Amino acid sequence: MRAEECSSSAEARAPIAVEGESCWKRPPARRVSFLVDGQAYYRAVAAALRRAERQVLILGWDFHRQTRLTPDAGGDAGEQELSQLLREVVERRPALEVLVLDWDFAMLYVLEREPLPRLQLDWYRRRRMRRHLDGDHPTGASHHQKVVVIDDAVAFCGGLDLTIRRWDTREHAAVDPRRVDPAGKPYGPFHDVQIMVDGPAAAALGDLARERWRRATGERLPRPRRGAADPWPEEVAPDLTDVRVAIARTEPPWRGRPAVHEVERLFLGAVAAARRWIYIEQQYFSSDAVGDALARRLQEAEGPEVVIVAPSACPHWLEETALGVLRARLLRRLRAADVHGRLRAVFPVVPAPEDGERVPVQVHAKVLVVDDEHVHIGSANLNNRGMGLDTECDLALDAADDPRVRPAIARLRDGLLAEHLGAPVDEVEAVRRETGSLLAVLERLGGRERTLVPIPDHLEPWVDEMLPDQALLDPTGPYEAGKLVDHLVDEKAAPVARRPVARAVAVLAALLALGIAWHWTPLRDLADPERILAWARPLRTSAWGPPVATAAFVAASLALVPITAMTVAMALLFGAWTGWVCSLIACLASAAAGFGIGRVVWRDSVRWLTGPRLDRLSKKLSEHGFITVATVRLVPVAPFTVVNLVAGSSHLRLRDFMLGTLVAMAPGLLAMSFVAHRVASAVERPSPVTIGAAVGLILLLVLAGRWVKRKLAPGEEPPDAAEEPPAREPEREPAVHHAAAS
């Protein structure tokens, strides 16, 4: 069946997005535009911000004040940072308020994010420019929505945050002098997709953003009055007009609010409805539910073709060690299910200018296109977290609502393939129309210098064994107090008769409740670095100050006071080096104390709870204990002390536990201590020297952190990007039990 025949026969389809089931709302939009890659998105959002009159709402997983939105503009405008742009807009519009809500990130990303945003008071405490770090979510979750709303008149949604190391053009040149971070360090090609809407669809996203702000701060924001100006950028032509847009969300159950799984239902409905093609672009790919759905469609005799475009590897060393394994397992299972040869999982590469090698493009997009009937763009990754644990927002359009949507969907998909294959979009469209096959497009147009290369699914046996399932690193929902050990233990072992476990469950529940209280209740104010510093200031001039403060740090950490706040306070109290040494000693002492308590006091209770599974886990930990501890330390799974107790209750060796803790935590503590000290100096005594020292130190620590991560990452030979995609699928391995995996 040709593509045109497929489209015409699909006219009777019902919309895939159903309000109240697979989407929240389906409001109309007067204009819709697809913005492919950072250049298009950042240019559009900068133009819209300059037209804002009343209210700018920014939701993000990350936000960086030094983001350059238009580095290609040249001159002063090209060098203008995001904070400068927002400040100018606010000063020019006396009624305008800018509100930024980004995730209160975990220690895992301390070297990746804007350093210590809580201490940078000079920018976001301005009366009409406010920023809040949102920690209103369950333990282990993150706020991952990427939404910008301007005056409830124009809104953006997709995979791009307003942060650094995201801007790129559709050419994705291997080297681009404009593609540098604030420290001047270049980064590689980066691909993502955003969608822009206006009208009631934008107003609905404004309601979503204001509700997020209310939950995080307790403040109810008013809806903005409609201004006289139209903030839609004049240079952006709409791809569609007068269509309905579905808004789908993921929200975990939290504080009495039920879980929301609209994004997962929308994905599953789209996969089930596909007749000819399923085209996916995804940063992560490890969802149990979506993997099952794709495997079923691949086994059908007349099922659709499936093309998955993903990165060659995860950008973060820990993600590649853990989530890369989960993706490889799922791809291996899908290739085993692909009995009819309709699956291609590939990553894009571009030629390097000098050595003739190819450079992989980092795919960060979250896109699903089904036939010419449905397009789905947003923030949700195709992993378990994106479907159930993290807070997400996606937008979708259905051709069932309006046949005019079909050509726009086809143009978007063909344009993305053309971008990755280095071919004219007209050529991609011609091959697709002639053959009715996306796989034929890959085969005919692939093999150029810029092309798509098969993703390997090879796993090192020891890595595969070390991560027996996905529950710890890619959970489907919030962690439960009584099941933390289950996440670390092999689920396949048969349980045995258990003695009463009320004591173990009660202790663990109490510890987790205390940890949550320090993070997400009024107790959080007591853990503010400035308040801790005020209490401890008399120790600054005493010779006994460092040991006393270290002992207090240990005691407070055992009470689950956040160690981040105490580390910053120690740096401000004693200086960078002494503060770091004291914090590191305190963390190691606290870890050893918790480990000892778990081993001596709590071990029997945990063994009653887990039966023989603990013995099976102990064997794995004894073989790869150091790497496992380092991984668990960096993943925001549970409070620091809870991890210590659980580790002590296992057969893990103290040596591996302490070494893993030291290696995983020392760089982050070093970064927090030194940056806190330098930022405080720059704020208290601003001068070119203090500011330059702070900037230089941040750059030095980032580079040091990168070096440490490269040393810790397991060695793996990169795929041979110079080889052309094989004409046939490689020999498939037998089906295996899956354990899919942000």
Summary of the structure (lengths in Angstrom):
residues: 742
radius of gyration: 25.9
end to end distance: 37.3
largest distance: 83.1
contacts: 2620
relative contact order: 0.12
helix: 47%
strand: 16%
